[in-house]
Amino acid sequence: MDDVKITFFMIVTDRDIVIADYAVRSYAKIKDVPFKLYVYSNWISSALKEKYFSKWRKFKFVEILENEWQTDDRKPTDSRLEGQFELGATIWDRELKKIQTPYHATVDADFEIIDAKFISVMLAKLGTNPNLVAMSTDYNPTMSECYDSYSDEIICLNERWHTWFCIYKREALECQVSHAYYEEIVSDPVRRNAWDDAGYFQKALKDVYGFDLAVIDRQYQPCFIHYGAFSKNVDIDENNVALYRHLQIMRKRGVFGNGDIFTKKIATLLNNITFDKVNSNRLKYVDGWCKAI
């Protein structure tokens, strides 16, 4: 695969593997860009590896780093972590720099491609603008007062080009700033000035290296779906994932297209009846994890 233009880097854990199965398969929709999907096994249990990895390897574009030394009996138990797996930003810092393709992307295990045309659009914009170093599907400006459900505090959350699908040029790897969550404690009424994962890294790309970052036009939103925070998932499993996925796609796109308000409302009603607690549960850390020691 010497002609590969872009490497999509996906970290998968036990908690999100049921939705990752749909995400991995969705990359088969990419027809016009030479690419590789690099799946990083983040302490996935042996039983789940056996079940899913054999299926994923049937796709020629998939490469899996299985991490054979990550055995079931050696899983992390440090309660400061978010679960029995390594933090994603730590993996990005270590593994992304090994990628040799002209472009690479951080892609979440719960991000599914519905229509792959948006990827060519993003790559074209990156290719025609020498100073544009990264482009994401979604962006949030700085929110000076933002409720953080994980800490149950009001914080200042700085701008971020979201990492669930963010394409970078290889030049971005020259930046030595970590992808890790970063915060400053200040004397203002809102005491925590925070940058979510990759946010401070992106700030350095702009402020230190002088690059630009961009977000794709909203007209492409129906082309993909980000289910959200599946590394905190404890409710969606093999028995209900198909129904859950179907309702989320209907909520976003409708049955007859993005303008189909009626079926979107029906899907939202059914979702609220069936999965109301499921979605809210992922807005906090799983009990027993992410504790200060």
N, C-alpha and C positions, 0 to 999 in steps of 0.2 A: 504493500500500500504506500509506495513512495510518493504517489501523486496526491496523497491526502491533503486537503486544504484546511480542514478544521477538525479538532479533537473536542468532542463533548465529554466533559468529566462529570460523572454521576457517582455520588456516594450513596450506598444503600445499607440500611440497618434492618434488623429483625422487624422493627415496628412498622416500617414503610414498605416492606417487600411486596405485600399484596397489591398495592397501588403501583409500585415500581414495575410490576409485570406488564401492566398496560402502558406505562411510560416507555419502557425499553422497546416494546413492539411497535410503538408509534413512530420510532425513528426510521422504520422501513418506508415511510411515506416520503422521505427525502430522496428525490430522484436526480436532481440537477447539480448536486454539490458532492465532490468526493470527500468522504468524512469517515471518522471512526468514533464509536461510542465506547468510552473507557469506563467500565463499571468497577468501582472500588468497593470491595467487600469490607465493611466496617464492623468486624466481630459478628458476622452472621453465623448463626448456629449451623452445625453440620447437617441437620435434617433439612433445613431450608435451602442450604447450598445444593444439596442433592436434588431437591425438587425443582428449583428454578434455574440454576446455572446451566444445566444440561439443555433446557429449552432455549435459553438466551444464546448459547453458543451456536445454535443452528443458523443464526444470522451472521453473515460474513463480516458485517460491520462492527460486531461486538467483540471487545477484548475485555477480559475479566482479570483483575488482580485479586486472587483468592486469599492471599495472606494465610498460607497453610499453618503458620505458627500461632494464629489466633484460634486456639482450640477452645472447646466448650468449657473445659475445666479451668481455663486461665482468664476468663472474661473479667473485665475491670469491675471493681466493687467500690471504688472511691465515690462517695456520695456527693462530692463536689461536681461530678460529671452529670450530664443530662440523662444518662442511662448506661447500660453495659456496652458502651462504645466510645470511640474517640470523638472529640469535638471536630466538627467539620472544618473550621478555620485552621486548626492545627494541621489537618490533612492537606488543605489547600497550600499552606505555606511550604510544606515539605514536598508535595507531589507535583504541583503545577509547573514548577521550574524544570521538571524533567521532560516536559512536552516539547517536541521539536517542530510541530506544524506551524504554518504562518498565523493561524488563528486558533484560539482555544476558548472554551466556554464552560462556565460553571452552570450545571443544570441540576435541578432538584429531582429526587426520585419520585416526587408527586407532581411533576410537570408533564402533561401529556400534549403531544402535537396532534391537532385535528386536521389542519391544512398547512402543509410545510412551506407555502409560498412566502411567508414572512421571513424565513431564514435567508433566502436569496436577497430579499430587500435589504436586510440588515447588513449582509456581507457587501452588497453593492455600495451602500452608503459609507461603510468603513473603507472600502477600497478606493473611493473617489475623493476622500477627505484625508490628506496626509496627517493632519493634526488630531483627527478623531481616533482615540485609542480604545474606546469601549462603547458598547451599545447594549441596552437592555430592553426587555419587553415592557417593563414597568418602572416607574420612578415616583418617589415621594420627596417633596421639598421639605426643608427644615420645618419642624413643628415645635414651636417654642414652649408649648404646654401640651403634653401628650400623655394620656393615661397608659402606663405600662402594666399590662395584666400579669406579667411574670413576677414583677417586684411589688405590685400593688401600690405604685407611687406615680406621681406626676413628674415627668422628666422632660427635658429638651432633647428631642430626637432629631439629629441632623440629617441632611439630605442623603439619599442613597438611591443608586441605580440598582434595582433589586437583583439578587443573586440567583433566583430560581431559574432564570435563563438570561445570562449576561455573556456576550461575546467580547473577547479581548484580542487585540493584536499582540503579536509576540513581544513587541517592545514593552508592554506592560510588565513583563517579567523582570525588567531591569529595576523596578521599584523594590526597595528593600524593606518597606513598611509591612508589618504583619496584616493579615486579613482578619485578625481577631477583633471581637467586640472591644470597644475602647470608650472610656468615660473619664471626665474630669469632674471633681467635686468642687463646686464654686460657692460663693457666699450669697448668691441671689436667692430669692424665694424658691425658685426651682433649682434645687441644689445639684442635680445630676445632669451634666451636659454629655450626651451619649451619642456614639456612632455604632450602629448595628454591624454585624459581621460584614466585612469588606468595605464598610463606609469610610473608615479612616484611611484605608488603603486607597480608595478612590479619591479621597481628599488630597492625598499626597500626589497622585497622578495629575491632578489639576494644579495644585498650589506650588508643588516643588518641581515637577517635571514639565508643567506648562501644557499638558494635553487637554483635549476636550472629551466629554462623555455625552452620550445622547440616549434618547428613548424613542422607540418606534411609534409611529402615528397610531392613534387609538382605533383607526378603522380596521387594524389587524387583530384586535382583541378576540374576535370569534375564532381565530385560527388556532387557539391554544387554550388550555385550562390549567391553572395552578390550584390544586386541591387545598394546599396549605397546612404547614406545621405537622406533617405526618411523622416527624421524628418524636412527637409527643403522643402519637396514636396508641390507644389501648382498647379501642372499641371496634374498629373496622377490621374484619378478618375475612377468611375465604368464604364464609357463609353469607356475608352481607355486602361485600365489596362491589359486586356487579350492580346491585340496586342502588347503592350509594353513588357510584360513579355515574350511572345513567341519570339520576336526578340532578346531580351537580352540572352535568353537561346541558341538560334541559333548562336549568335555571339560568345558565349563561347565554345559551344560543337559541333556545326555543326549538320546537320540532321543525318549523318551517322557515327558519332563518332568524337573524338577529332582531328583526322587527316583529317577531311573533310574541307579542306581550301576553296573550292569553295563556299559552302553554307554559311560558315562563312563570306566571303567577300560580298555575296549577302545580308545577314542579316545586315551587317555593313552599306552597301549602303542604304538600306531601312530605317534603324535606323536614319542615317544622314539626310535623306529626311523628315522623319516623326517626329523625336524626338530630333533633334539637339539642340534646345534651352532648351528643357526639362532637359537634362543631365547637361548642363552648369549652369542652374538656381540653381541647388542644390549645387553648389560650392560657394555659398555665403549665408549669412543669409537672411531670408525673410524680405522684406522691413518693417521698423518700429520696428524691434526686435533686440535684442542684442546691445542696445545702452548704452553707459556710461552716467550716470546721475551725 
